Amino acid sequence: MSFGDQDGSAFFGFADPDANSWAVQELKVRGEKPLIPVGPRFGA
C-alpha cells in the first residue's frame, strides 16, 4: 500500500503463525545510510 511518492510512504503488512500482526515501512534512505553499519563486527 502506498500513501504518496515521498520516502516512507509505502507499507505492507502480514500476520505470523502466532497471530501477531506486523506492518513494514519502506525507507529508501536506509539503502544508502543503514542504521547498522555494514562491515566487520566485534565478536564475529
N, C-alpha and C positions, 0 to 999 in steps of 0.2 A: 504494500500500500504506500502511495506517495502523497504527501501533503503540499508539495511545491517543488521548485527547481533548486532551492538552496541546499547546501550541505546539511545533513542531519534530518532531512525531511522524509526519508524512506525507511520503512519499518517492515518487519514480518513477525509473525507470532506462531507459536506452536505449544502443544501440551505434551509433557513427558508421560511415561507409563505410571508415574506416581500421582498423576492428576495435577501436577503443578503447571501453571500457565506461564509462558515466557514471551517477552517482546524484545526484539533485537533491532537496534537502530544502526543504520549505515552512516559512518563518518569517514568520508573520503580523505580528510586531512590526516587521519591516523595511518594511511598508507605511506605518507611522506614523513610523518613525525609520530612514530609509535609511542605509546605510554611506557612500554618496557623496551629499552634499547636492544637492538639485535646485535648479537655477538657473544663472545665467551662470557660465562657467568662464573662467579665464585662457587666453589664446591662442586662444579660439574666435571 
